[in-house]
Amino acid sequence: LLYTIKFEQDLIRWYDMLPHLVGVTRNGMSTSQFPFVSLLYFLIALGLIFPPPEFYGLGLTIECLFERFLGDESMHFVLYHIRLTSVRLVVHSSLIPIYYISSSVIYSALPFTSSYFLLSLLPLLLTTLLTLYWYSWGSWRRHPFSRLLAAHTNNPREWGAVANALATEFRRVDKFVHGKTWGKVVVTDNWIVRCGLYHVSAAYQPDVHMSVQASQEYSDPETHLMTQFININVSSINVACSDFSIRLISTDYSDLVTKVSAPILNVRNVVIQETLTERFEEAFKEEVSRNGVYVSEREREECIGCLHALSDVKLSKLCEEGGDCRNCLCRPMWCVRCLAKWFANRQDQGSPERWLAGKAPCPTCRSRFCMRDVQMIAGS
């Protein structure tokens, strides 16, 4: 009994000290503390809506906080994004009411007129909850994403079969994925999906027409390199699918082209920047053409790198003596583009301006060579 009384006394003492520990008076939060806490709350709220990399590292994202409820994206892609968009809508619409309620009840820091503003927000939050409850009725078959998939079947109740097919394609390693959260683009064998903040857009590949709309360029303040973003419009002949736009970096454009079945039209003649490797390939080929040609009577073989083009380069020591370059005795087995990619991958990736002056080992015998040692084969 004595221990119980002492414990209750300790709780009362800690309760009396709590306002002073957090900088709050008996009448509410002090005027000096309230703006700081409000700013901190809104920064956290903004981070939950548009999470920076630091929030991902700390696990302060909707995906991490509700991981058990959302499930596994790789196993249930459609259900995962149905739940994710629903949770985002509830959490984001609750941020302002939570701020007003906590400030009013705990700190008594809001004026009387703010209560009317709070009462005007509650119907909106209640409507959101009722709408999501109506969506979830019948295993989420009323959700907009579910109805969009149902539009691609003869029987709308069989949308689950389409969802399972999409999830199966998403589990394959050859899918195209760009982005992490909202704005994420997923391209599988038969589907193009854009995961928005509260809405998921999807189109069946055989039904779509894609066209480049515009591009924007931004400069990285650290590396001073230009990054180009491309906006691509996706339209479907299915009337149930609304047109949507996907946005990606120009360096990923070639990967997207190889994954989609329909050609991407560029009627506006938008100039799409090549990747750093592609630009180096052109510079590599131009430099090699200045080294003369290598005459060979041997029949050219297929390149062992791409198995598509014929071998068209030969490594021969042509640079000045005194270096560490060695004469390569291998027969021609590589095309100039594959050799350029090999050469680029063996350089300092942080200094692309020095790649042409670098050296690399032969892919076969490991003899070191430089740009001066590469010759095009006569007739290639």
NORPEPE-V423968 format. One record per residue. N is the residue number from 1. RES is the residue in three letters. NEAR is the number of other ideal C-beta (glycine too) atoms within 8 Angstrom. Layout:
[[N RES NEAR] [N RES NEAR]]
//
This chain:
[[1 LEU 4] [2 LEU 5] [3 TYR 6] [4 THR 7] [5 ILE 8] [6 LYS 8] [7 PHE 8] [8 GLU 8] [9 GLN 8] [10 ASP 8] [11 LEU 8] [12 ILE 8] [13 ARG 8] [14 TRP 8] [15 TYR 7] [16 ASP 7] [17 MET 8] [18 LEU 9] [19 PRO 9] [20 HIS 7] [21 LEU 6] [22 VAL 7] [23 GLY 8] [24 VAL 11] [25 THR 7] [26 ARG 3] [27 ASN 4] [28 GLY 8] [29 MET 13] [30 SER 9] [31 THR 6] [32 SER 7] [33 GLN 11] [34 PHE 12] [35 PRO 8] [36 PHE 8] [37 VAL 9] [38 SER 10] [39 LEU 8] [40 LEU 8] [41 TYR 9] [42 PHE 9] [43 LEU 8] [44 ILE 9] [45 ALA 10] [46 LEU 8] [47 GLY 12] [48 LEU 13] [49 ILE 9] [50 PHE 5] [51 PRO 10] [52 PRO 7] [53 PRO 5] [54 GLU 7] [55 PHE 11] [56 TYR 11] [57 GLY 6] [58 LEU 6] [59 GLY 7] [60 LEU 10] [61 THR 11] [62 ILE 10] [63 GLU 9] [64 CYS 9] [65 LEU 8] [66 PHE 10] [67 GLU 7] [68 ARG 4] [69 PHE 7] [70 LEU 11] [71 GLY 9] [72 ASP 6] [73 GLU 10] [74 SER 6] [75 MET 8] [76 HIS 9] [77 PHE 13] [78 VAL 12] [79 LEU 10] [80 TYR 12] [81 HIS 12] [82 ILE 14] [83 ARG 12] [84 LEU 12] [85 THR 14] [86 SER 12] [87 VAL 12] [88 ARG 11] [89 LEU 11] [90 VAL 11] [91 VAL 10] [92 HIS 9] [93 SER 11] [94 SER 9] [95 LEU 11] [96 ILE 8] [97 PRO 12] [98 ILE 8] [99 TYR 12] [100 TYR 13] [101 ILE 9] [102 SER 9] [103 SER 13] [104 SER 13] [105 VAL 7] [106 ILE 6] [107 TYR 11] [108 SER 9] [109 ALA 8] [110 LEU 8] [111 PRO 4] [112 PHE 4] [113 THR 6] [114 SER 10] [115 SER 9] [116 TYR 7] [117 PHE 9] [118 LEU 12] [119 LEU 7] [120 SER 8] [121 LEU 11] [122 LEU 9] [123 PRO 7] [124 LEU 9] [125 LEU 11] [126 LEU 8] [127 THR 8] [128 THR 11] [129 LEU 9] [130 LEU 8] [131 THR 8] [132 LEU 11] [133 TYR 8] [134 TRP 8] [135 TYR 12] [136 SER 10] [137 TRP 7] [138 GLY 5] [139 SER 5] [140 TRP 10] [141 ARG 12] [142 ARG 10] [143 HIS 11] [144 PRO 8] [145 PHE 13] [146 SER 14] [147 ARG 13] [148 LEU 13] [149 LEU 14] [150 ALA 13] [151 ALA 10] [152 HIS 9] [153 THR 11] [154 ASN 3] [155 ASN 5] [156 PRO 9] [157 ARG 6] [158 GLU 10] [159 TRP 13] [160 GLY 7] [161 ALA 8] [162 VAL 12] [163 ALA 13] [164 ASN 8] [165 ALA 9] [166 LEU 16] [167 ALA 12] [168 THR 8] [169 GLU 12] [170 PHE 12] [171 ARG 7] [172 ARG 9] [173 VAL 3] [174 ASP 5] [175 LYS 11] [176 PHE 11] [177 VAL 8] [178 HIS 10] [179 GLY 9] [180 LYS 4] [181 THR 9] [182 TRP 6] [183 GLY 9] [184 LYS 11] [185 VAL 15] [186 VAL 14] [187 VAL 12] [188 THR 12] [189 ASP 7] [190 ASN 9] [191 TRP 13] [192 ILE 13] [193 VAL 12] [194 ARG 15] [195 CYS 13] [196 GLY 10] [197 LEU 7] [198 TYR 6] [199 HIS 8] [200 VAL 13] [201 SER 12] [202 ALA 13] [203 ALA 14] [204 TYR 12] [205 GLN 12] [206 PRO 7] [207 ASP 9] [208 VAL 13] [209 HIS 9] [210 MET 12] [211 SER 12] [212 VAL 15] [213 GLN 9] [214 ALA 8] [215 SER 12] [216 GLN 7] [217 GLU 8] [218 TYR 7] [219 SER 8] [220 ASP 9] [221 PRO 4] [222 GLU 4] [223 THR 4] [224 HIS 6] [225 LEU 6] [226 MET 8] [227 THR 10] [228 GLN 11] [229 PHE 12] [230 ILE 14] [231 ASN 12] [232 ILE 14] [233 ASN 11] [234 VAL 15] [235 SER 10] [236 SER 11] [237 ILE 7] [238 ASN 10] [239 VAL 4] [240 ALA 7] [241 CYS 13] [242 SER 4] [243 ASP 8] [244 PHE 9] [245 SER 10] [246 ILE 11] [247 ARG 9] [248 LEU 13] [249 ILE 10] [250 SER 14] [251 THR 8] [252 ASP 10] [253 TYR 11] [254 SER 9] [255 ASP 8] [256 LEU 14] [257 VAL 8] [258 THR 6] [259 LYS 9] [260 VAL 11] [261 SER 4] [262 ALA 9] [263 PRO 4] [264 ILE 11] [265 LEU 8] [266 ASN 9] [267 VAL 6] [268 ARG 8] [269 ASN 5] [270 VAL 10] [271 VAL 5] [272 ILE 11] [273 GLN 8] [274 GLU 8] [275 THR 9] [276 LEU 8] [277 THR 8] [278 GLU 9] [279 ARG 9] [280 PHE 12] [281 GLU 13] [282 GLU 9] [283 ALA 9] [284 PHE 15] [285 LYS 11] [286 GLU 8] [287 GLU 10] [288 VAL 13] [289 SER 7] [290 ARG 6] [291 ASN 12] [292 GLY 5] [293 VAL 7] [294 TYR 12] [295 VAL 6] [296 SER 9] [297 GLU 3] [298 ARG 6] [299 GLU 3] [300 ARG 10] [301 GLU 10] [302 GLU 8] [303 CYS 14] [304 ILE 8] [305 GLY 11] [306 CYS 8] [307 LEU 6] [308 HIS 5] [309 ALA 10] [310 LEU 9] [311 SER 14] [312 ASP 11] [313 VAL 16] [314 LYS 9] [315 LEU 11] [316 SER 9] [317 LYS 9] [318 LEU 7] [319 CYS 8] [320 GLU 4] [321 GLU 3] [322 GLY 3] [323 GLY 7] [324 ASP 5] [325 CYS 11] [326 ARG 8] [327 ASN 6] [328 CYS 13] [329 LEU 4] [330 CYS 9] [331 ARG 5] [332 PRO 14] [333 MET 9] [334 TRP 13] [335 CYS 13] [336 VAL 14] [337 ARG 10] [338 CYS 12] [339 LEU 14] [340 ALA 12] [341 LYS 11] [342 TRP 12] [343 PHE 12] [344 ALA 12] [345 ASN 6] [346 ARG 8] [347 GLN 12] [348 ASP 6] [349 GLN 5] [350 GLY 3] [351 SER 8] [352 PRO 8] [353 GLU 4] [354 ARG 9] [355 TRP 11] [356 LEU 8] [357 ALA 6] [358 GLY 11] [359 LYS 7] [360 ALA 10] [361 PRO 8] [362 CYS 12] [363 PRO 7] [364 THR 7] [365 CYS 7] [366 ARG 6] [367 SER 11] [368 ARG 11] [369 PHE 14] [370 CYS 11] [371 MET 10] [372 ARG 7] [373 ASP 14] [374 VAL 13] [375 GLN 14] [376 MET 13] [377 ILE 15] [378 ALA 8] [379 GLY 3] [380 SER 8]]
//
